[in-house]
């Protein structure tokens, strides 16, 4: 699984011109599920995301987690994170998991984050044509890949 994590002052997902989900300060997480990803990948990623110290402390140093900061989380599935651009100029999405494999892992990630945060994780709609809007705070953007463990 690949995640793109952005620290935001606010973020939202709209579908067909209507806001579906929105958050205030916290994290916007784009979630890409690859064929062969497992619940163990989800567990590792959820632990990393919950503990990631990208929020400022009183001294203005990124030393607090989303839990410490009391931030919100918006998770949006995004199969394009699995793109391979190795050959040519047209990305290949062959590594993207099929919906029957990807949806349960995406939902598991959201559920695990809810347990860790103690609050609802806002979501996009898997497979929908979504418009994502956010204010990246910092900007702070982190990419995590469960296969590379980084």
N, C-alpha and C positions, 0 to 999 in steps of 0.2 A: 504494500500500500504506500502511496505517496500522499503527503499532506503539504499544502501551502498554508501557513499560519500567518495572519496579519493582525497586528495590534491595531485596534480601531477605536475611534471616539464614537462612531455609530456605523451601522451597516444594515442593509435591507435586501430582500429578494422580492421582486415583482414578477407576476405571471399575468399575461394578457392585460397589462396596464394597471393591475391592482396589486397593492402591497400584500404579500403573503405572510412574510415574517420580517421582524426588525428587532434590532438590539441597540442598546446604548453602549457605553464603553466596555470593551472586552476583546474577544477574539473572533475573527472571521476565519473559518477553516474550510478550505476546499479539499475534498476527499476523493482520491482516485484509487479505485480497487482494481488490482491486476489478477489475471487468472492464476490460481494456485495460492492466493492469500488465504490465511487461516484466522480463526479466533485468537490464536497466539499473537499474530501480527497486530490485531486490534488491541489486545490487552497491553502489549508493549507500547503502542502509540498512545493509547489513552493515558497511561502512566506518565509518559514523556510530556504530553500536552498539558496535563494537569499540573505538573511540577515545573514546567518551563518558566524560568525567571526572566520575564521580559517587561514587567511592569515596574515603574519607578517607585522607589522608597522615598522617605522624607527628605533624603539628601539628593534626590534626582538621579539616583543610580538604579539601573535595571537589576533589581534584586528581589522582586516579589513575583509570585506565581499568580495565575488567574484566581486561584482559591484565596490567596492572601489579599488580593485587590478587590475581591467580591465582584469580579467582572462577569458579563454575559458571554454566551457563546452561540454563534450562528454557524451551523455545519451545512455545506452544500456539496452534493455529489458532483464530480466533474471528471468524466471519463477521459477528457483530453489531457489530463495529467500523465496518462500512461503513454503518450505519444512517443514514437521513435522517429528521429529525423536523420538517422544514419545514412539512408540512401535517398538521393534526390531531394526535392523541395516540397513534396507532399507528405505530410506526417502520416505514419502508419499507426493505427490503433489496435493492432492485432493482439497486443498484450492486455487490453482491457477485458475485464471479466464480464461475462454475460449477465444480464439482469438477475437471473435466478441465483447466481452466486454473489453478485455485488450488493444487491439490496439487503440481504440479511446481515452482511458484514458492515455496511454503512449504518444500518439501524442499530447493530450491536455497538458500534463506536459511539453513536449518540446516547444510547442507554448507559454505557460505561461512563461517559462524561457526565451524565446527569447524576449518577451515583457519587462521583467524585466531587462535583460542584454543589450538590444538594439543591439543585434547581433545574428547571426545564431548559433543555437545549433547543433553541429555535432551529428550524430546518427549512431547506428548500424542498422541492418535489422531484424525486428521482425521475430522470428522463424528460422532464418538462423543459420547454424553452423559457429560460429564466433570465431576467435582467438583474444583475447584482450591482448594488451601489454601496460604496463605503468611503469613509474618510480614514486613510491609513495614518495612524498616529506615530510620528517619528521621522520618517517612515521606518517601521519595524516589520520585516518580512522574513520568515524562517521556512526552510524546506526540510522535511523529514521523510526519509525512505526506510520502511521497516526491513527491507532486504539488506540494505547497506548498514543498518543500525546507526544511522547518522542523520 
